[in-house]
Amino acid sequence: MIIGVPKEIKKDEYRVALIPVGAETLVKHGHKVLVEKGAGEGSGFKDKQYRDAGASIVKDVKNIFKRSDMIIKVKEPQPSEIRMSREGQVLFTYFHFAASRPLTTGMLKSKAVCIAYETMEEEDGSLPLLTPMSEVAGRMAIQEGAKYLERPMEGRGILLGGVPGVEPAKVTIIGGGIVGTNAAKMASGLGANVKILDVDLERLRYLSDVLPANVTPMMSNPENIRQSVAESDLVVGAVLLKGAKAPRLVTKDMIRTMKDGAVVVDVAVDQGGCIETIKPTTHTKPVYIKYGVVHYGVANMPGAVARTSTYALTNATLPYALEIANKGWEEAAKEDWTVWTGVNMLEGKITDEAVATAFRRKYTPLEEIIEIEE
């Protein structure tokens, strides 16, 4: 199989979908790897490292899309990339379709095979390709929140952990999954007073067991969210519905109750956000002020720590990329439930129910398109 790795062109995106040793692994299995010139520079990888690993460096991205059977990326295809995608070509990347109608419409027209990292699911319900970036984003949410609480950043001028004799910051984390748990670890480790809210009582029991005493797990309901948001210096949105648009749990009326200079960080912004007043921002201009509250809405947070993120992501994606390359996507999907759950679009049809629901489009179960042997 010919596998293409284009340079990421979304604004302020520094990650790359494949590290040199990943290219070496694919080449050793008999595949050809095409890497766009300079694709790895944002993560600290030189073209020479890819050449030494057996990959070919290609200057023209159009040539990569034209020649490749499978395109491996990090972020969703941008407009120029959508236009270059073609029928039957596999695109293996984060899509987050439910947050973008133009992306959904464009990829449907292309009739490409869209396999989304974020919906690939293990038998136990875990999301192996979303987990590493969720770990990074959860930790970064606190790092960025702490920075924007500083007065020069228009924050309240609060040190997250306080000092002896001075109260630490109050942090509310909405969502007790991978993002929320990692955010709670970071915030509690810095000494903040933390509340973490979730709707799963068993998850709250688990969090109560594993997190330190300065973290209070609470049931997520409108009253608890309302009260916690009002008293918080930092609020982190960490809610995920697999493949679907994030639910709006923090309303603009709740934001109005926060103190001037308080900060909100919505990690769910790439799926529409769980905070009503959030909108996507970039690393170049990451924040804006609304109702006196600093809003951080960077949709590709892990891109800022590109080297860590690239290693973490490719550790998770490479085995599946290799499986798809070795077997072909259809055989891989038939044999591996995780690959099967990643197929969001095929032959111009939506095969992920959450994506279809988001846009009130027809949902076509994958088993209606490809035949499964009994």
C-alpha positions as CSV (number, residue, x, y, z in Angstrom):
1,M,0.0,0.0,0.0
2,I,1.1,3.6,-0.6
3,I,0.7,5.7,2.5
4,G,0.8,9.5,2.4
5,V,1.7,11.8,5.3
6,P,1.0,15.4,4.4
7,K,2.2,18.4,6.4
8,E,-0.6,19.7,8.7
9,I,-1.9,23.0,7.4
10,K,-4.5,23.8,10.1
11,K,-3.4,27.1,11.8
12,D,-0.9,26.6,14.6
13,E,-0.8,22.8,14.1
14,Y,2.7,21.5,14.7
15,R,2.1,17.7,15.0
16,V,2.8,15.1,12.4
17,A,0.9,11.9,11.8
18,L,3.9,9.6,11.6
19,I,7.3,9.6,13.2
20,P,10.4,8.3,11.4
21,V,10.4,4.9,13.2
22,G,6.7,4.5,12.1
23,A,7.7,5.0,8.5
24,E,10.5,2.5,9.0
25,T,8.0,0.0,10.4
26,L,5.6,0.4,7.5
27,V,8.4,0.1,4.9
28,K,9.7,-3.1,6.5
29,H,6.2,-4.5,6.0
30,G,6.5,-3.8,2.3
31,H,4.6,-0.5,2.1
32,K,5.7,2.7,0.4
33,V,5.6,5.9,2.6
34,L,5.4,9.3,1.0
35,V,6.1,12.2,3.4
36,E,5.6,15.8,2.4
37,K,8.7,17.9,2.6
38,G,8.9,19.6,6.1
39,A,6.0,17.6,7.5
40,G,7.9,16.7,10.7
41,E,9.7,19.9,11.4
42,G,7.1,21.2,13.8
43,S,7.7,18.1,16.0
44,G,11.4,18.2,15.6
45,F,11.8,15.6,12.8
46,K,14.0,16.4,9.8
47,D,13.4,15.1,6.3
48,K,16.6,13.2,6.4
49,Q,15.3,11.1,9.3
50,Y,12.4,10.0,7.2
51,R,14.6,9.3,4.2
52,D,16.9,7.2,6.5
53,A,13.8,5.3,7.6
54,G,13.0,4.4,4.0
55,A,10.3,7.0,3.2
56,S,10.2,9.2,0.1
57,I,10.1,13.0,0.6
58,V,7.6,14.6,-1.8
59,K,7.5,18.4,-2.4
60,D,4.0,18.6,-3.8
61,V,1.1,17.6,-1.5
62,K,-1.1,17.2,-4.5
63,N,1.2,14.4,-5.7
64,I,0.9,12.7,-2.2
65,F,-3.0,12.8,-2.4
66,K,-2.9,11.6,-6.0
67,R,-0.6,8.6,-5.4
68,S,-1.6,7.5,-1.9
69,D,-4.0,4.7,-1.1
70,M,-4.2,5.9,2.5
71,I,-3.6,9.3,3.9
72,I,-2.6,9.5,7.6
73,K,-3.2,12.9,9.3
74,V,-3.6,14.5,12.7
75,K,-6.3,17.1,12.2
76,E,-9.5,17.0,10.1
77,P,-9.0,17.7,6.3
78,Q,-8.9,21.4,5.5
79,P,-10.8,22.7,2.4
80,S,-7.9,22.2,0.0
81,E,-7.4,18.6,1.4
82,I,-11.1,17.8,1.0
83,R,-10.9,18.8,-2.7
84,M,-7.9,16.5,-3.2
85,S,-9.5,13.5,-1.5
86,R,-11.0,10.9,-3.8
87,E,-13.4,8.0,-4.0
88,G,-12.1,4.8,-2.3
89,Q,-9.1,6.6,-0.7
90,V,-8.7,5.9,3.0
91,L,-8.3,9.0,5.3
92,F,-7.2,8.1,8.8
93,T,-7.3,11.0,11.1
94,Y,-9.2,13.0,13.7
95,F,-12.4,14.2,12.0
96,H,-14.9,15.3,14.7
97,F,-17.5,15.5,12.0
98,A,-20.4,16.5,14.3
99,A,-18.8,19.9,14.9
100,S,-18.6,20.8,11.2
101,R,-21.2,20.7,8.5
102,P,-18.9,21.8,5.7
103,L,-16.4,19.1,6.6
104,T,-19.1,16.5,6.7
105,T,-20.6,17.6,3.4
106,G,-17.2,17.8,1.7
107,M,-16.1,14.4,2.7
108,L,-19.4,12.8,1.7
109,K,-19.0,14.3,-1.8
110,S,-15.4,12.9,-2.0
111,K,-16.7,9.3,-1.3
112,A,-13.5,8.6,0.5
113,V,-13.3,6.0,3.3
114,C,-13.2,8.1,6.5
115,I,-11.8,6.3,9.5
116,A,-11.9,8.6,12.5
117,Y,-9.5,8.2,15.4
118,E,-12.0,9.6,17.9
119,T,-14.7,7.0,17.4
120,M,-12.4,3.9,17.3
121,E,-13.6,1.9,20.3
122,E,-12.3,-1.2,22.1
123,E,-14.6,-4.0,23.2
124,D,-14.6,-2.5,26.8
125,G,-15.8,0.9,25.4
126,S,-12.5,2.7,25.8
127,L,-11.3,5.0,23.0
128,P,-7.6,4.1,22.4
129,L,-6.8,6.7,19.8
130,L,-8.6,9.6,21.6
131,T,-7.0,8.7,25.0
132,P,-3.4,9.9,24.4
133,M,-4.5,13.4,23.2
134,S,-7.1,13.5,26.0
135,E,-4.4,12.9,28.5
136,V,-2.3,15.8,27.0
137,A,-5.3,18.1,26.7
138,G,-6.4,17.5,30.3
139,R,-3.0,18.3,31.6
140,M,-2.7,21.3,29.4
141,A,-6.1,22.7,30.4
142,I,-4.7,23.3,33.9
143,Q,-1.4,24.6,32.6
144,E,-3.1,27.1,30.4
145,G,-5.8,27.9,33.0
146,A,-3.1,28.7,35.5
147,K,-1.3,31.0,33.0
148,Y,-4.4,32.9,32.1
149,L,-5.3,33.5,35.8
150,E,-2.2,35.7,35.9
151,R,-3.0,39.4,36.0
152,P,-0.9,40.3,32.9
153,M,-3.1,37.8,31.0
154,E,-6.2,39.7,32.2
155,G,-6.9,37.0,34.8
156,R,-7.7,37.4,38.5
157,G,-4.1,37.4,39.5
158,I,-4.4,34.1,41.4
159,L,-1.7,31.5,42.0
160,L,-3.5,28.2,41.4
161,G,-2.1,26.5,44.6
162,G,-1.9,29.6,46.8
163,V,0.8,29.9,49.5
164,P,0.7,29.3,53.2
165,G,-1.8,31.8,54.7
166,V,-3.5,32.5,51.3
167,E,-6.4,30.4,49.9
168,P,-5.7,28.4,46.7
169,A,-7.7,28.8,43.6
170,K,-11.1,26.9,43.2
171,V,-11.2,24.7,40.1
172,T,-14.3,23.0,38.7
173,I,-13.9,20.2,36.1
174,I,-17.0,19.1,34.3
175,G,-16.5,15.6,33.1
176,G,-14.7,12.7,34.8
177,G,-13.3,10.9,31.8
178,I,-9.7,10.9,30.6
179,V,-9.5,14.7,30.1
180,G,-11.2,15.4,33.4
181,T,-9.1,12.9,35.4
182,N,-5.9,14.3,34.0
183,A,-7.0,17.8,34.6
184,A,-7.8,16.9,38.2
185,K,-4.4,15.3,38.8
186,M,-2.7,18.4,37.6
187,A,-4.8,20.9,39.5
188,S,-4.7,18.9,42.7
189,G,-1.0,18.4,42.3
190,L,-0.5,22.2,42.2
191,G,-2.6,22.5,45.4
192,A,-5.9,23.9,44.1
193,N,-9.2,23.1,45.6
194,V,-10.9,21.0,42.9
195,K,-14.4,19.8,42.2
196,I,-14.9,17.2,39.4
197,L,-18.4,16.5,38.2
198,D,-19.7,13.5,36.3
199,V,-23.1,11.7,35.7
200,D,-21.7,8.2,36.4
201,L,-21.9,7.4,40.1
202,E,-19.5,4.5,39.7
203,R,-17.0,6.7,38.1
204,L,-17.3,9.2,40.9
205,R,-16.6,6.4,43.4
206,Y,-13.5,5.5,41.4
207,L,-12.3,9.1,41.3
208,S,-12.9,9.4,45.0
209,D,-10.6,6.4,45.6
210,V,-7.7,7.4,43.3
211,L,-7.6,11.2,43.5
212,P,-6.2,13.2,46.5
213,A,-8.2,14.7,49.3
214,N,-8.3,18.2,47.7
215,V,-10.5,16.8,44.9
216,T,-14.2,16.5,45.6
217,P,-16.1,14.3,43.1
218,M,-19.7,15.5,42.6
219,M,-22.8,14.4,40.7
220,S,-23.2,16.5,37.5
221,N,-26.6,18.2,37.5
222,P,-27.7,21.7,36.7
223,E,-27.7,22.8,40.3
224,N,-24.3,21.5,41.1
225,I,-22.8,22.9,37.9
226,R,-24.5,26.3,38.6
227,Q,-23.1,26.5,42.1
228,S,-19.6,25.3,41.3
229,V,-19.2,27.5,38.3
230,A,-20.2,30.6,40.3
231,E,-17.6,30.1,42.9
232,S,-14.8,28.9,40.7
233,D,-11.6,30.8,39.5
234,L,-11.1,28.2,36.7
235,V,-13.6,26.0,35.0
236,V,-12.6,23.2,32.6
237,G,-15.1,21.7,30.2
238,A,-14.1,18.0,29.7
239,V,-17.3,16.4,28.4
240,L,-17.2,13.8,25.6
241,L,-20.0,12.1,23.7
242,K,-18.3,9.7,21.2
243,G,-18.6,11.1,17.7
244,A,-21.4,13.5,18.7
245,K,-21.6,17.2,19.4
246,A,-20.8,18.1,23.0
247,P,-23.8,19.0,25.2
248,R,-24.1,22.6,26.4
249,L,-23.8,22.2,30.2
250,V,-22.5,25.7,31.2
251,T,-24.9,28.4,30.1
252,K,-24.1,32.1,29.5
253,D,-26.2,32.9,32.6
254,M,-23.8,30.7,34.6
255,I,-20.8,32.5,33.1
256,R,-22.3,35.8,34.1
257,T,-22.1,34.7,37.7
258,M,-18.3,34.2,37.6
259,K,-15.9,36.7,39.0
260,D,-14.1,39.1,36.7
261,G,-10.9,37.6,35.5
262,A,-12.0,34.0,36.1
263,V,-11.0,31.6,33.4
264,V,-12.8,28.9,31.4
265,V,-11.0,26.3,29.3
266,D,-13.3,24.2,27.1
267,V,-11.4,21.1,25.9
268,A,-14.6,20.0,24.1
269,V,-14.5,23.0,21.7
270,D,-13.5,20.8,18.7
271,Q,-16.9,19.0,19.2
272,G,-18.9,22.2,19.6
273,G,-18.0,22.9,23.2
274,C,-19.9,22.3,26.5
275,I,-19.7,26.0,27.5
276,E,-22.3,28.1,25.7
277,T,-20.0,31.2,25.4
278,I,-17.0,29.3,24.0
279,K,-15.9,29.7,20.4
280,P,-12.8,28.1,18.7
281,T,-9.6,30.1,19.1
282,T,-6.0,29.5,18.0
283,H,-2.6,29.3,19.6
284,T,-1.7,32.6,18.1
285,K,-4.8,34.3,19.7
286,P,-6.0,31.8,22.3
287,V,-8.3,33.8,24.5
288,Y,-11.0,36.4,24.5
289,I,-13.1,38.1,27.2
290,K,-16.8,37.5,27.5
291,Y,-18.9,38.8,30.5
292,G,-15.5,39.6,32.2
293,V,-14.4,36.0,32.0
294,V,-11.3,34.8,30.1
295,H,-12.3,32.2,27.5
296,Y,-9.6,29.7,26.2
297,G,-11.0,27.8,23.2
298,V,-8.0,26.4,21.3
299,A,-9.3,23.5,19.3
300,N,-5.9,21.7,18.9
301,M,-4.4,22.2,22.4
302,P,-2.0,19.3,22.1
303,G,-0.4,20.9,19.0
304,A,1.4,23.3,21.3
305,V,3.4,20.5,22.8
306,A,3.9,18.9,19.4
307,R,6.8,16.6,20.2
308,T,5.2,15.0,23.2
309,S,1.8,14.8,21.4
310,T,3.2,13.4,18.2
311,Y,5.0,10.6,20.1
312,A,1.9,9.9,22.3
313,L,-0.4,9.9,19.2
314,T,1.7,7.7,17.0
315,N,2.3,5.2,19.8
316,A,-1.5,4.6,19.6
317,T,-2.2,5.0,15.9
318,L,0.7,3.1,14.3
319,P,-0.6,-0.4,15.1
320,Y,-3.9,0.3,13.4
321,A,-2.3,2.1,10.5
322,L,-0.1,-1.0,10.0
323,E,-3.1,-3.3,10.3
324,I,-5.1,-1.3,7.7
325,A,-2.1,-1.2,5.4
326,N,-1.4,-4.9,5.7
327,K,-5.0,-6.2,5.3
328,G,-6.7,-3.4,3.5
329,W,-9.2,-1.3,5.4
330,E,-12.2,-3.6,4.6
331,E,-10.6,-6.7,5.9
332,A,-9.2,-4.9,8.9
333,A,-12.6,-3.6,9.7
334,K,-14.2,-7.1,9.4
335,E,-11.6,-8.6,11.7
336,D,-11.1,-5.8,14.2
337,W,-14.0,-4.2,16.0
338,T,-11.9,-1.2,16.8
339,V,-11.3,-0.4,13.1
340,W,-14.9,-1.1,12.4
341,T,-16.1,1.5,14.9
342,G,-13.8,4.1,13.3
343,V,-15.4,4.0,9.9
344,N,-17.6,7.2,9.8
345,M,-18.1,7.5,6.0
346,L,-18.0,5.1,3.1
347,E,-19.2,5.5,-0.5
348,G,-20.7,8.9,0.2
349,K,-22.8,7.5,3.1
350,I,-22.6,8.2,6.8
351,T,-21.9,5.0,8.7
352,D,-21.6,6.6,12.2
353,E,-25.0,7.1,13.9
354,A,-23.9,10.1,16.0
355,V,-22.7,12.0,13.0
356,A,-25.9,11.3,11.0
357,T,-28.0,12.4,14.0
358,A,-26.0,15.7,14.4
359,F,-27.0,16.8,10.9
360,R,-30.3,14.9,10.5
361,R,-28.8,12.9,7.7
362,K,-29.5,9.3,6.7
363,Y,-27.5,6.8,8.8
364,T,-26.4,3.7,6.9
365,P,-25.0,0.9,9.1
366,L,-21.7,-0.3,7.9
367,E,-22.9,-3.9,7.7
368,E,-25.4,-2.8,5.0
369,I,-22.5,-1.8,2.8
370,I,-19.8,-4.4,3.3
371,E,-20.6,-8.1,3.6
372,I,-19.6,-9.9,6.8
373,E,-18.9,-13.6,6.5
374,E,-20.8,-15.7,9.0
